[in-house]
Amino acid sequence: MQKGDPTGWFEALYREGEEGKSVVPWADRQGNPGLAEFWKTRPQKIDGGSALVIGCGLGDDAEELAEWGFRTTAFDISETAIRTAKKRFPESNVKYRVADLFQPPVEWQRKFDFLFEANTVQALPGSLRTAAIEKIASFLKPGGSLLVIARGREASEPEGQMPWPLTREELAEFIRAGLKEVSFENYFDNEEPPARRYRVLYSRPE
Ligand SMILES: C[S@@+](CC[C@H](N)C(=O)[O-])C[C@H]1O[C@@H](n2cnc3c(N)ncnc32)[C@H](O)[C@@H]1O
């Protein structure tokens, strides 16, 4: 971060994780429990539609969406993360690819029926968040849905340490990017100590 490279450390950390020199704190090799829980009570339309997973890490959430029936693409800036995901799921139908959210393939514009974003925006410094959110929103088709799960904080609470939790005002950038907020949940997860999560469903009007 101090070298002016706010995303370069992800690849370095995944590489150290692969070599057993570091632990990648979020790479728990399980699907996001907030995604599964959401789907149980509020399953979204699948109908062979396309899904994109943002900052997919080692692939567990992408595998879940593919299992549910989405034609799923998943990307991450880290080559090591993508290589590991492919190795972990050799029979996968997910299209894994290395890509930078800030320079995405042009063909992803308004292409996907469903987007899943968990914990990527919060791992970026505040100065990059608006651009990150605009890029994520740009991938959604009219009529499509985006589910975001992130650590949350009230505006009056301190920013804290990495991963810097998001405020509701920061998340409102998705609305300024043309999406509609369908639901907003504010809850504490089962981690020890419990962390506040915001889980937000957006749609792009037809
Ligand atoms: C905090 S991790 C969360 C990973 C996963 N979504 C999860 O919830 O377990 C953030 C992920 O975003 C990826 N990432 C960070 N900046 C990115 C960028 N500019 N483009 C694509 N992926 C990025 C990182 O490599 C990392 O895998």
The ligand as a Tripos MOL2 file, in Angstrom:
@<TRIPOS>MOLECULE
LIG
   27    29     1     0     0
SMALL
NO_CHARGES

@<TRIPOS>ATOM
      1 C1        -10.7640   -9.9740    0.8990 C.3       1 LIG1
      2 S1        -10.5580  -11.0200   -0.4720 S.3       1 LIG1
      3 C2        -12.1720  -11.7710   -0.6200 C.3       1 LIG1
      4 C3        -12.1600  -13.0170   -1.4670 C.3       1 LIG1
      5 C4        -13.5420  -13.6880   -1.6070 C.3       1 LIG1
      6 N1        -14.4580  -12.8520   -2.3520 N.3       1 LIG1
      7 C5        -14.0880  -14.0270   -0.2520 C.2       1 LIG1
      8 O1        -15.0640  -13.4010    0.1720 O.co2     1 LIG1
      9 O2        -13.5370  -14.9270    0.3850 O.co2     1 LIG1
     10 C6        -10.5470   -9.8950   -1.8420 C.3       1 LIG1
     11 C7        -10.2720  -10.5710   -3.1630 C.3       1 LIG1
     12 O3        -10.3420   -9.6160   -4.2110 O.3       1 LIG1
     13 C8         -9.2500   -9.7920   -5.0720 C.3       1 LIG1
     14 N2         -8.9910   -8.4800   -5.6980 N.ar      1 LIG1
     15 C9         -8.4680   -7.3850   -5.1050 C.ar      1 LIG1
     16 N3         -8.3770   -6.3760   -5.9850 N.ar      1 LIG1
     17 C10        -8.8410   -6.8460   -7.1620 C.ar      1 LIG1
     18 C11        -8.9690   -6.2840   -8.4500 C.ar      1 LIG1
     19 N4         -8.6000   -5.0370   -8.7110 N.pl3     1 LIG1
     20 N5         -9.4780   -7.0500   -9.4350 N.ar      1 LIG1
     21 C12        -9.8500   -8.3380   -9.1850 C.ar      1 LIG1
     22 N6         -9.7370   -8.9270   -7.9900 N.ar      1 LIG1
     23 C13        -9.2410   -8.1950   -6.9700 C.ar      1 LIG1
     24 C14        -8.1300  -10.2760   -4.1880 C.3       1 LIG1
     25 O4         -7.0980  -10.9330   -4.8690 O.3       1 LIG1
     26 C15        -8.8990  -11.2020   -3.2320 C.3       1 LIG1
     27 O5         -9.0000  -12.5140   -3.7240 O.3       1 LIG1
@<TRIPOS>BOND
     1     1     2 1
     2     2     3 1
     3     2    10 1
     4     3     4 1
     5     4     5 1
     6     5     6 1
     7     5     7 1
     8     7     8 2
     9     7     9 1
    10    10    11 1
    11    11    12 1
    12    11    26 1
    13    12    13 1
    14    13    14 1
    15    13    24 1
    16    14    15 ar
    17    14    23 ar
    18    15    16 ar
    19    16    17 ar
    20    17    18 ar
    21    17    23 ar
    22    18    19 1
    23    18    20 ar
    24    20    21 ar
    25    21    22 ar
    26    22    23 ar
    27    24    25 1
    28    24    26 1
    29    26    27 1
@<TRIPOS>SUBSTRUCTURE
     1 LIG1         1 GROUP 0 **** ****
